[in-house]
Amino acid sequence: GIQAVQGQEAVAPSAKMNALQSAAKRGDADFVKRRLEEVTTLDLNIADINGNCLLHQAARFGHIDIVLVLCQLSTEERPLIVDWKNNEGKTALDLANEFDHAEVAGAIKHFMNTRQGYQMVNSRKEPQTYSAIEFTALSL
């Protein structure tokens, strides 16, 4: 099994890679905010294997606090791409509407209206994804 190291559980790289995704799913806004503020090289749009970004996860599960954190941390240098589509072709707004999270949908629309210029500022056409090893290095 996994052994404890200096009082902390050893975490497999894949588990570390999924820490932000898991936090976004369960609504742990403090963890998401802290990690993204600490590791400024982490992309706000980091996606899982299904193409779901943190914003998708927050929208799917109705976590308004996570949506607001992501919107607040978005800058021209580190933009939140709200119109990114997951592997099913759905945006975070689509998911918010599909699962009846009206408050989340409203927040995303407000962000789109007020920060339109940030949408696709970066040259990448899709969110940054990291290998487990790269992510672990960033997470240390």
PABA-812853 format. One record per residue (C-alpha): residue number from 1; residue in one letter; chain; y negated, x, z negated. Coordinates in steps of 0.5 Angstrom, whole numbers, plus 500, padded with zeros to 3 digits. Example, Ala and Ser with C-alpha at 12.3 -4.5 7.8 and 13.67 -1.06 7.14 Angstrom:
BEGIN
     i   aa   ch    c2    c1    c3
     1    a    A   509   525   484
     2    s    A   502   527   486
This chain:
BEGIN
     i   aa   ch    c2    c1    c3
     1    g    A   500   500   500
     2    i    A   493   502   500
     3    q    A   491   506   494
     4    a    A   485   506   490
     5    v    A   480   512   491
     6    q    A   476   514   485
     7    g    A   476   507   482
     8    q    A   474   504   489
     9    e    A   479   501   494
    10    a    A   481   505   500
    11    v    A   478   501   506
    12    a    A   482   502   513
    13    p    A   477   503   518
    14    s    A   478   496   522
    15    a    A   477   493   515
    16    k    A   470   497   514
    17    m    A   468   495   522
    18    n    A   469   488   520
    19    a    A   465   488   513
    20    l    A   459   485   517
    21    q    A   463   480   521
    22    s    A   466   478   514
    23    a    A   460   477   510
    24    a    A   457   473   516
    25    k    A   463   468   516
    26    r    A   463   467   508
    27    g    A   455   467   508
    28    d    A   454   473   504
    29    a    A   446   474   506
    30    d    A   445   480   501
    31    f    A   451   484   504
    32    v    A   448   483   511
    33    k    A   441   484   509
    34    r    A   443   491   505
    35    r    A   448   494   510
    36    l    A   443   492   516
    37    e    A   437   495   512
    38    e    A   441   501   510
    39    v    A   444   503   516
    40    t    A   438   502   521
    41    t    A   443   505   527
    42    l    A   447   499   526
    43    d    A   446   494   532
    44    l    A   444   487   530
    45    n    A   448   484   535
    46    i    A   455   487   533
    47    a    A   460   483   536
    48    d    A   468   482   534
    49    i    A   473   482   539
    50    n    A   472   475   541
    51    g    A   464   477   543
    52    n    A   462   473   537
    53    c    A   456   477   534
    54    l    A   453   476   527
    55    l    A   449   470   529
    56    h    A   455   467   532
    57    q    A   458   467   526
    58    a    A   452   465   522
    59    a    A   451   459   526
    60    r    A   459   457   527
    61    f    A   459   456   519
    62    g    A   452   454   518
    63    h    A   449   460   514
    64    i    A   442   459   515
    65    d    A   440   465   510
    66    i    A   444   470   515
    67    v    A   440   467   521
    68    l    A   434   468   517
    69    v    A   436   475   515
    70    l    A   438   477   522
    71    c    A   431   474   525
    72    q    A   427   477   520
    73    l    A   430   484   522
    74    s    A   429   483   529
    75    t    A   424   488   532
    76    e    A   423   490   539
    77    e    A   427   497   538
    78    r    A   432   493   535
    79    p    A   432   486   538
    80    l    A   436   480   536
    81    i    A   439   477   542
    82    v    A   440   470   541
    83    d    A   442   468   548
    84    w    A   448   473   548
    85    k    A   454   469   550
    86    n    A   461   470   547
    87    n    A   468   470   550
    88    e    A   468   462   551
    89    g    A   461   463   554
    90    k    A   457   460   548
    91    t    A   451   462   545
    92    a    A   450   462   537
    93    l    A   445   455   538
    94    d    A   451   452   542
    95    l    A   456   453   536
    96    a    A   450   451   531
    97    n    A   450   444   535
    98    e    A   457   444   536
    99    f    A   459   444   529
   100    d    A   453   440   527
   101    h    A   449   445   523
   102    a    A   442   442   525
   103    e    A   438   447   520
   104    v    A   441   453   523
   105    a    A   440   450   530
   106    g    A   432   449   528
   107    a    A   432   456   526
   108    i    A   435   459   532
   109    k    A   430   455   536
   110    h    A   424   457   532
   111    f    A   426   464   533
   112    m    A   427   463   541
   113    n    A   420   460   541
   114    t    A   416   465   537
   115    r    A   420   472   539
   116    q    A   421   470   546
   117    g    A   419   477   548
   118    y    A   425   480   544
   119    q    A   431   477   547
   120    m    A   433   482   552
   121    v    A   428   488   551
   122    n    A   434   493   550
   123    s    A   437   495   557
   124    r    A   444   493   555
   125    k    A   447   487   558
   126    e    A   451   486   552
   127    p    A   452   487   544
   128    q    A   453   494   542
   129    t    A   461   495   540
   130    y    A   463   501   536
   131    s    A   470   504   535
   132    a    A   473   503   528
   133    i    A   472   511   527
   134    e    A   464   510   530
   135    f    A   463   504   525
   136    t    A   466   508   519
   137    a    A   462   514   520
   138    l    A   456   509   520
   139    s    A   458   505   514
   140    l    A   459   511   510
